[in-house]
Amino acid sequence: MSQIKQLLQLHQQGKGIKFIARSLAISKNTVKAYLARTAALSENIPVLLALEDPVLEARYHAGNPAYKDERFEYLKSRLDYYTQQLKLVGVNRLLLWQEYRQQQPQGYSYTQFCFHLSQHLLARKPSMVLHHQPAEKLFVDFAGKKLSYTDVTTGEVIYCHIFTACLPYSDYSFALAVRSQCISDFLYALGCCLQQLGGVPQVLVPDNLKAAVTKASRYEPDINRAMEDFANHYQTTVIPARARKPKDKALVENQVKLIYTRVYARLRHRQFFDLASLNQAIKEKVKEHNQTRMQQKPWSRQERFLSAEKHLLSPLPRQAFEIKHYRELKVAQNNHVYLAQDKHYYSVPYTYIGTKVKVIYTRSLVHVYSKGEQIAAHVRSYQPSGYSTSKEHLCSHHQHYLERSPAYYLSKAEARSLVLCQLMELFFKQGRHPEQVYRACDGLLSLQKKTAPADFDSACRLAIECQSYSYRFVRNVLENKMASHIEEPKQDTPLPVHQNIRGRDYYAQTTSTF
C-alpha cells in the first residue's frame, strides 16, 4: 500500500499530524501538504482509497508541467519539419536550434531543444518484438571487421571476411572465414552453415549484398540467379531483409557483436598461417559461445537448438550444390559454341548451326539447351583453345572423316571384294602418310561403285602383279579398258617322257663329239 493511502486512512481515523508524521517517517510539512491537496480535490477520502495506486498518485503528483508549456506547443508543431531538415546535407541540431531561437527568442535552450527532438525521433519509429518459430528462418550476414592470416611463402597478411548466421528461435550461431564476399565464397559459406546445422530451414534471410540480391527493393527485390539456384537445390526460400536499416534481422546483428567479443577478442594474440587453421580456431570459439549459458535464460544456445529445433529442419540434399552460370551463345559453322570463360569449344548437333542456344555450366559440367530441350552435355574442360566434340553431333560426312582408319577401310573393302582388300593391305604396308592412303582408298571405293565387278577385280589383280599400288594405276587400267583384255595366266604343261635327255655329265665334258 502506498504511503498516500496510509496517510489518508490515518487521517480518516482521526489521528493528528504529529502521529501521522511519526508513524510514516515523514515530515509534518509533508503531511500538511498532502492534507491540503486532499481538501482541494473533488473526491472524498473513501473514493480516493478505492483508486489504484498509480491513479491515486497522479491525483497528488501531476508530473512535469513542461509539456503544458506554451513553448512546447510551438516546438511540437515544428518537430516533423526539423526531422526532415536533419536529412539534408550540412544541417545539424545546432543550426536548427539557432533558427528556432530567431523565431522564438524566449524558447527552449539548446539542451531542452535537443531533448524534445530526440524524444520525437525515438517515438516516431518504435521497435516491435518478433516471435520466431523453430526451424523457420536462418539470418545471414557478414561481420564489418575482418580477421587475417599470414602467407608463409610471401609473408603477405591476407584479410578475410567473416560470414555469420544464426537461427533466431534458439539463437544458435555459425561463423566462417572466407576470402571475399563474392557469389562463390558466399554460397560456399552458406552451404557449410547448412551442413553444420544438419538440415535446412524454411526461409533464408540474407542482407542486401550483391551475392544474394541484384536489385534491392522494399517490396520485390531481385534475387541473384545463383542464389535462386541454391535455394531450389536445398528446397528453401530466400526472403532478403528490408533495404537500408532493417530491424527484422536484429538477432544476427547482435550475434556479430557477440562474435567480436567471444571470437575476435580471444584470438587477437594468436597468429595463423593458412585459412584452414583460422577457421578451425573460429569453429572452436563459436562452439564455446553456443555452449555458454545465456543470461536470464536457463539454457544454452546449443541445448535449445538440439532439443527444440534441429529435428524440425528439412533434410539436406544428397548431392552438393554447384554454382550454375548462364550464357546465351551462337552455334558456329563448325557446330561448336565457344565458352569464353574457359577459352574452349563444345560441340552441339550440326542441325543447330547458326541458332542461339542457352549454355548452363557448373564447375564440372556444361549443358546446352535450345527451346527448352537439352541438346548437348559435356564434361567441362579448362584446356585453352581446345575442342570437346561428340561424334553424334557431326554430320555423316564429318563422322566418316573422323572414323577413317586402316581397319575401317579394310572392313569396307572386304565386304565388297577380296581382291580390293588385298590391294588395300598392300597400300597400308608402303609406309606412306595416312592421309595419302585414305584418299587413295576413297578413290578405289568410288571406282568400285562405278565399274563392273569383274573388270574392277581384274584391274586390282594387275596392280598387284605389277606392284603398282596407286589409285591412278587402277583408274588408267579401267579408263583404257585394259582389264577386259587381260588373259588368265596359262599353266605350263609338262613334256612327255622320252630318252633324249642330256644329263649333267654332258654339260661337264670339255670337248664335244659330233
Residue pairs with C-beta under 8 A, 6 or more apart in sequence:
1 53
2 53
2 56
2 57
3 24
3 26
4 34
4 56
4 57
4 60
5 48
5 49
5 53
5 56
6 23
6 24
7 20
7 24
7 31
7 34
7 35
8 38
8 45
8 48
8 49
9 49
10 19
10 20
10 23
10 24
11 20
11 35
11 38
11 45
12 45
12 46
12 49
15 23
17 28
17 31
17 32
17 35
18 28
20 31
21 27
21 28
21 30
21 31
24 31
34 60
37 59
37 60
38 45
38 48
41 48
41 59
43 59
48 56
48 59
51 59
66 72
66 112
71 104
71 106
71 107
71 108
72 116
74 104
74 107
75 100
75 104
75 107
75 108
75 113
75 116
76 116
78 100
79 116
79 117
79 120
82 96
82 100
82 117
83 117
83 120
83 121
83 124
85 91
85 96
86 92
86 93
86 96
93 113
93 114
93 117
94 110
96 113
96 117
97 110
97 113
97 114
100 107
100 108
100 113
101 107
107 113
108 116
127 247
128 247
130 168
130 248
132 168
132 169
133 169
134 169
134 170
134 308
134 309
134 312
135 167
135 169
135 199
135 201
135 202
135 309
135 310
135 312
135 313
135 314
136 168
136 169
136 201
136 202
136 203
137 167
137 168
137 201
137 202
137 203
137 204
137 205
138 165
138 166
138 167
138 193
138 197
138 201
138 203
138 204
138 205
139 165
139 166
139 167
139 168
139 205
139 249
139 251
139 252
139 255
140 163
140 164
140 165
140 190
140 193
140 204
140 205
140 206
140 207
140 212
140 252
141 164
141 165
141 206
141 207
141 249
141 252
141 253
141 255
141 256
142 161
142 162
142 163
142 164
142 181
142 207
142 209
143 161
143 162
143 164
143 175
143 256
143 259
143 260
144 256
145 162
145 260
145 264
146 159
146 160
146 161
146 162
147 159
147 160
147 162
147 177
147 264
147 267
147 278
147 282
148 157
148 158
148 159
148 160
148 272
149 157
149 158
149 160
149 271
149 272
149 273
149 274
149 275
149 277
149 278
150 156
150 157
150 158
150 271
150 272
150 273
151 157
151 158
151 273
152 273
152 274
158 179
158 275
160 177
160 178
160 179
160 275
160 278
161 177
161 178
161 179
161 180
161 181
161 185
162 175
162 176
162 177
162 259
162 282
163 175
163 176
163 177
163 178
163 186
163 189
163 190
163 193
164 173
164 174
164 175
164 252
164 255
164 256
164 259
165 173
165 174
165 175
165 190
165 193
165 252
166 172
166 173
166 174
166 251
166 252
166 255
167 197
167 201
167 305
167 309
168 251
169 304
169 308
169 309
170 301
170 304
170 305
170 308
170 309
171 251
171 255
171 294
171 301
171 304
172 197
172 290
172 301
172 302
172 304
172 305
172 309
173 255
173 258
173 259
173 286
173 289
173 290
173 301
174 193
174 196
174 197
174 286
175 259
175 263
175 282
175 283
175 286
176 189
176 192
176 193
176 279
176 282
177 275
177 278
177 279
177 282
178 185
178 186
178 188
178 189
179 185
179 275
181 209
181 210
181 211
182 211
183 211
183 224
183 226
183 227
183 323
184 323
185 211
186 209
186 211
186 212
187 211
187 226
187 227
187 230
187 321
187 323
190 204
190 230
191 230
191 320
191 321
194 200
194 234
194 316
195 316
197 310
197 313
198 310
198 313
198 316
199 310
199 312
199 313
199 314
199 315
199 316
200 234
200 235
200 236
200 313
200 314
200 315
200 316
201 236
201 313
201 314
202 236
202 237
202 314
203 236
203 237
203 238
203 239
204 231
204 236
204 237
204 238
204 239
205 239
205 240
205 241
205 248
205 249
206 212
206 213
206 227
206 238
206 240
206 241
207 240
207 241
207 249
208 216
208 221
208 240
208 241
208 243
210 224
211 224
211 226
211 227
212 223
212 224
212 227
212 238
212 240
213 221
213 222
213 223
213 224
213 227
213 240
214 222
214 223
214 224
215 221
215 222
216 240
216 243
217 243
218 242
218 243
221 240
221 243
223 231
223 238
223 240
225 324
225 326
226 323
226 324
226 325
227 238
228 238
229 321
229 323
229 324
230 321
230 323
231 237
231 238
233 317
233 321
234 314
234 316
234 317
234 321
235 314
235 317
236 314
241 248
241 249
242 248
258 289
259 286
259 289
262 285
262 286
262 288
262 289
262 292
263 282
263 285
263 286
263 289
266 285
267 281
267 282
267 285
270 281
272 278
272 281
287 302
289 301
290 300
290 301
290 302
290 305
291 300
291 301
291 302
292 300
292 301
293 299
293 300
294 300
294 301
299 307
322 362
322 363
322 364
323 362
323 363
324 360
324 361
324 362
325 341
325 360
325 361
325 362
326 358
326 359
326 360
327 339
327 358
327 359
327 360
327 361
328 356
328 357
328 358
328 359
329 337
329 338
329 339
329 356
329 357
329 359
330 337
330 354
330 355
330 356
330 357
331 337
331 348
331 352
331 353
331 354
331 355
331 356
331 357
332 338
332 353
333 353
333 354
334 345
335 347
335 348
335 349
335 350
335 352
335 353
335 393
335 394
336 345
336 346
336 347
336 348
336 387
336 389
337 345
337 346
337 348
337 357
337 359
337 368
338 344
338 345
339 345
339 346
339 359
339 361
339 366
341 361
342 380
342 381
342 382
342 383
342 384
343 384
343 385
344 381
344 382
344 383
344 384
344 385
344 386
344 387
344 388
345 386
345 387
345 388
345 389
346 359
346 366
346 368
346 376
346 378
346 388
347 376
347 378
347 387
347 388
347 389
347 390
347 393
347 394
348 357
348 368
348 370
348 375
348 376
348 393
349 375
349 376
349 392
349 393
350 393
350 394
350 395
350 398
352 370
352 375
355 370
357 368
357 369
357 370
357 375
358 368
358 369
358 370
359 366
359 367
359 368
359 369
360 366
360 367
360 369
361 367
361 380
362 380
363 380
364 379
364 380
365 377
365 378
365 379
365 380
366 377
366 378
366 379
366 380
366 388
367 374
367 376
367 377
368 374
368 375
368 376
368 377
369 375
376 390
376 393
378 388
378 390
379 388
381 388
391 399
391 402
391 403
394 402
404 438
406 428
406 437
409 424
409 438
409 441
409 445
410 421
410 424
410 425
410 428
412 445
413 420
413 421
413 423
413 424
413 441
413 444
413 445
414 421
416 445
416 448
417 448
417 453
417 456
417 457
417 460
419 457
419 460
419 461
419 464
420 444
420 448
420 456
420 457
420 460
422 460
422 464
423 444
423 460
423 463
423 464
423 469
423 474
424 441
424 444
426 464
426 469
427 437
427 440
427 441
427 469
428 437
430 437
430 469
439 471
440 470
440 471
443 471
443 475
444 471
444 474
447 456
447 471
447 474
447 475
447 478
448 456
451 459
451 478
454 483
455 478
455 483
455 484
456 478
456 483
458 483
458 484
458 486
459 474
459 477
459 478
459 482
459 483
460 474
461 486
462 477
462 482
462 483
462 486
463 469
463 470
463 473
463 474
463 477
466 473
477 483
